[in-house]
Amino acid sequence: MKKNFVFFLLIFWAFSYASIAGQTNENNVSLSLWVPCESSNRTLDDPSKISDLIKYSKNNGIRRIYLQVYRGNRSWYKSKIADSTPFENCQKIHNVDPLKYSIKKAHENNIELHAWINVLRIARNTNAPILEELGENIITRDNKGRSLMSMKAGLPEPENKYYHLDYALWLEPGDPVVQTYIYRIVKEMLDNYPEIDGLHLDFIRYPFCNPYSAGSYSHGISFGYGTESTEAFHKATGLDPIAMKLTRKNGQAWDDWRRGSVTAVVKKISRLCKGINRNCKLSVAALPWGTRAYLSAFQDWQGWLEEGIIDFAVVMNYTIDLKLFRHITKASMAFGGQEKIHMGIGAYMLSDDPALFSEQISEAFDLKAREITIFSYDSILNNQGIRNEIRKTRKKEKTD
């Protein structure tokens, strides 16, 4: 009798858990959303908009929300380190902590809430507290020794005729003071908001130009030549990355150094994250082209998965080309499978083609992606066509 009771108890628990984690089909495929802090809807500025987000998510099978709470060195949560003006404005007008309120509402509806932070990119915020505290030297430089601080109008002529740079200020991850600052930012958030389900790292890489440089040995513009980083490399190897003879061996050593600098930041965050809250999942927004991520942006997200530094990667598979979407999905899934690879779809690119949006979701499902992440909430909010396709996906999941 006791054995039968235990058996039925286990069955009941299993069904209950499936219902809570729920919003999945028989293949355990689910949907999640990236929610920006400063896009058109400005969701975090008003608790009623947060409530609308949670209601929409619950009604449409969204099991996980990536809520952007740190951007341009500004915070939508309580902070003594970053510029917390956005948080303070919400407190002043609505008497609400937007991150705490979002966590509470999400958990009441069995939805995971992950804090999304822009790690190394501080947008174009020349008034960022980190610059005031640490100085302009923390901004990365290109392979001609030019700081991004000097490129507010983009690359100078004639380079701007051949290279495109999506201009923003990027921190130098090889600078120890930058690593310490980021550590403090993450620790403050984890200490003050222990209820968050995960930490989602965006812009955890170096910037790059198009056409991109495939490593030091190729020609072009590349970044990572910050003063402190190049001096440390010189001390360790005797090589000056700007003046050295560009042999394959020298170039490989310098590229490995830059990749190692980004990886060092991720490792520090990972240790901190698991040390404070072992249940807190660590993920990254990953560039979809594996070799370009590795060679040009020095974002070795595949290696981070292999080493167990991160729990999963959300691949930003943004394209209007269905065949390319399929190729990237297949290649990405090889690095970790269903548990470690979640597929990001750029709904903002597909606003005029809901059918293609639906096809991409179907392709990802067919290729065994465990979770589909939509970028972004703001881009689908007033797009009835895309919303209809998400609703159809939800209905399809329920009937599978």
Stockholm file with secondary structure:
# STOCKHOLM 1.0

chainA/1-400         MKKNFVFFLLIFWAFSYASIAGQTNENNVSLSLWVPCESSNRTLDDPSKISDLIKYSKNNGIRRIYLQVYRGNRSWYKSKIADSTPFENCQKIHNVDPLKYSIKKAHENNIELHAWINVLRIARNTNAPILEELGENIITRDNKGRSLMSMKAGLPEPENKYYHLDYALWLEPGDPVVQTYIYRIVKEMLDNYPEIDGLHLDFIRYPFCNPYSAGSYSHGISFGYGTESTEAFHKATGLDPIAMKLTRKNGQAWDDWRRGSVTAVVKKISRLCKGINRNCKLSVAALPWGTRAYLSAFQDWQGWLEEGIIDFAVVMNYTIDLKLFRHITKASMAFGGQEKIHMGIGAYMLSDDPALFSEQISEAFDLKAREITIFSYDSILNNQGIRNEIRKTRKKEKTD
#=GR chainA/1-400 SS CHHHHHHHHHHHHHHHHHHHHCSCCTTCCEEEEEECSSSTTCGGGCHHHHHHHHHHHHHTTEEEEEEEEEETTEESSCCSSSBCHHHHHHHHHHCCCHHHHHHHHHHHTTCEEEEEEECSBCTTCTTCHHHHHHCGGGBCBBTTSCBGGGCTTCSCTTGGGTCBCCCCCBBCTTSHHHHHHHHHHHHHHHHHCTTCCEEEEESCSCCCCBSCCCSTTSSSCCBCCCHHHHHHHHHHHSCCTTTSCCCHHHHHHHHHHHHHHHHHHHHHHHHHHHHHCTTCEEEEEECSCHHHHHHTSCCCHHHHHHHTSSSEEEEEECCSCHHHHHHHHHHHHTTTHHHHEEEEEEGGGCTTCHHHHHHHHHHHHHTTCSEEEEECHHHHHTCHHHHHHHHHHHHHHHHC
#=GC SS_cons         CHHHHHHHHHHHHHHHHHHHHCSCCTTCCEEEEEECSSSTTCGGGCHHHHHHHHHHHHHTTEEEEEEEEEETTEESSCCSSSBCHHHHHHHHHHCCCHHHHHHHHHHHTTCEEEEEEECSBCTTCTTCHHHHHHCGGGBCBBTTSCBGGGCTTCSCTTGGGTCBCCCCCBBCTTSHHHHHHHHHHHHHHHHHCTTCCEEEEESCSCCCCBSCCCSTTSSSCCBCCCHHHHHHHHHHHSCCTTTSCCCHHHHHHHHHHHHHHHHHHHHHHHHHHHHHCTTCEEEEEECSCHHHHHHTSCCCHHHHHHHTSSSEEEEEECCSCHHHHHHHHHHHHTTTHHHHEEEEEEGGGCTTCHHHHHHHHHHHHHTTCSEEEEECHHHHHTCHHHHHHHHHHHHHHHHC
//
